[in-house]
């Protein structure tokens, strides 16, 4: 809980880029592409056991809320995360953020977590899914979807 409270308000560098591989080719994507979205962050020290809770939350977002959640991880963990998310049947975008400033500044180091990336690349409302309480993940995703829809009505953004 302390890590969650201390992680709100962190900023992704505005000039930073996200990267992904497509057919062996490295593709650069501007960080602004993820603004006003719920993002799954996977630090490199995350254990694989934590993915069960993440799977349920991703499935709920896709099937009940009708949107796919973007995933961002560290370069060292990119292939593992991409393979796992893809093997679970999700088609959502998976990126890595190469710059370490962000990863070194967050307090959530050992678990995948959700965050809502607002305008100016500020991440708030961090949430680590709880093992025995999937309903909290669902409530979190419902609440963040409402926040994204509100942003859409203000700036014309559409949640993917």
C-alpha positions in Angstrom: 0.0 0.0 0.0 2.8 2.4 0.8 4.4 1.7 -2.6 1.1 2.6 -4.3 0.7 5.8 -2.3 4.3 6.9 -3.1 4.0 6.0 -6.8 1.2 8.4 -7.7 2.1 11.5 -9.6 5.3 10.2 -11.3 5.9 11.6 -14.7 7.1 9.7 -17.8 9.7 11.8 -19.6 7.9 13.7 -22.4 10.7 13.1 -24.8 11.0 9.4 -23.9 9.9 6.8 -26.4 8.3 3.5 -26.2 9.6 0.6 -28.3 8.3 -2.6 -29.6 9.4 -5.2 -32.0 7.3 -6.2 -35.1 8.6 -8.9 -37.4 12.1 -8.4 -35.9 12.1 -4.6 -36.5 12.4 -2.1 -33.7 9.6 0.4 -33.8 9.6 3.7 -31.8 6.3 5.1 -30.5 6.0 8.5 -28.8 5.1 8.4 -25.1 2.0 10.6 -25.8 0.3 7.7 -27.5 -0.6 6.2 -24.0 -2.0 9.4 -22.5 -5.5 9.2 -21.0 -5.3 5.4 -20.8 -5.0 2.7 -18.2 -1.6 1.1 -18.6 -0.2 -2.1 -17.2 3.3 -1.6 -16.0 5.5 -4.6 -15.5 8.8 -3.9 -13.6 11.6 -6.3 -14.4 11.6 -7.6 -10.8 8.0 -8.7 -11.1 7.4 -12.4 -10.5 5.5 -14.6 -12.9 3.0 -15.7 -10.2 1.5 -12.2 -10.2 0.2 -12.7 -13.8 -2.8 -14.7 -12.7 -4.4 -11.6 -11.2 -3.3 -9.6 -14.2 -4.8 -12.1 -16.6 -8.2 -11.9 -14.9 -8.1 -8.1 -15.0 -7.1 -7.9 -18.7 -9.8 -10.4 -19.5 -12.4 -8.4 -17.7 -11.3 -5.1 -19.5 -11.4 -6.8 -22.9 -14.7 -8.8 -22.5 -16.8 -6.6 -20.1 -15.5 -3.1 -20.7 -14.5 -3.6 -24.4 -11.0 -2.2 -24.4 -7.5 -3.6 -24.4 -4.9 -2.4 -21.9 -1.5 -1.3 -23.2 1.4 -2.9 -21.4 4.8 -1.3 -20.7 7.8 -3.1 -19.3 11.5 -2.8 -19.1 13.7 -3.8 -22.0 15.1 -6.8 -20.2 11.7 -8.2 -19.6 10.1 -7.3 -22.9 10.2 -10.7 -24.7 9.0 -12.5 -21.6 6.0 -10.2 -21.1 5.2 -10.1 -24.8 5.2 -13.9 -25.0 3.1 -14.3 -21.9 0.5 -11.7 -22.8 0.3 -13.0 -26.4 0.1 -16.6 -25.2 -2.9 -15.6 -23.1 -4.6 -14.5 -26.3 -4.5 -10.7 -26.0 -3.8 -8.5 -28.9 -3.0 -5.3 -27.0 0.1 -3.3 -27.6 3.2 -4.2 -25.6 6.1 -1.8 -25.3 9.2 -1.3 -23.4 10.5 1.9 -21.9 14.3 1.9 -22.2 15.0 4.9 -20.0 15.8 3.9 -16.4 14.8 7.1 -14.7 11.2 6.1 -14.7 11.8 2.6 -13.4 14.2 3.8 -10.8 11.8 6.4 -9.5 8.7 4.2 -9.0 8.2 2.6 -5.6 6.3 -0.5 -7.0 9.3 -2.7 -7.9 8.1 -6.3 -7.4 4.6 -6.5 -8.9 2.8 -5.7 -12.1 0.5 -2.7 -11.5 -2.0 -0.6 -13.3 -1.7 3.2 -13.6 -3.8 5.8 -15.4 -1.5 8.0 -17.6 -3.0 11.4 -17.8 -2.1 14.4 -19.9 1.5 15.5 -19.7 2.4 11.8 -19.2 1.7 11.9 -15.4 0.7 8.6 -14.0 -1.8 8.5 -11.1 -4.2 6.1 -9.5 -1.7 3.2 -9.4 -3.2 -0.1 -8.4 -1.6 -3.5 -7.7 -4.2 -6.3 -8.2 -4.9 -8.3 -5.1 -4.6 -12.1 -5.2 -7.9 -12.9 -3.4 -9.9 -9.9 -4.4 -10.4 -9.8 -8.2 -13.5 -7.6 -7.7 -11.2 -4.7 -6.7 -9.4 -5.0 -10.0 -12.8 -4.9 -11.8 -13.9 -1.9 -9.8 -10.6 -0.1 -10.5 -10.9 -0.7 -14.2 -14.6 0.4 -14.3 -13.6 3.6 -12.5 -10.6 4.3 -14.7 -12.8 3.7 -17.8 -15.2 6.4 -16.6 -12.2 8.7 -16.1 -11.0 8.0 -19.6 -14.5 8.6 -21.0 -14.6 11.9 -19.2 -11.3 12.9 -20.8 -12.7 11.8 -24.2 -15.6 14.1 -23.8 -13.3 17.0 -22.9 -10.5 16.5 -25.5 -12.0 14.2 -28.1 -9.9 11.1 -27.2 -11.2 7.6 -27.8 -10.1 4.7 -25.4 -8.9 1.8 -27.5 
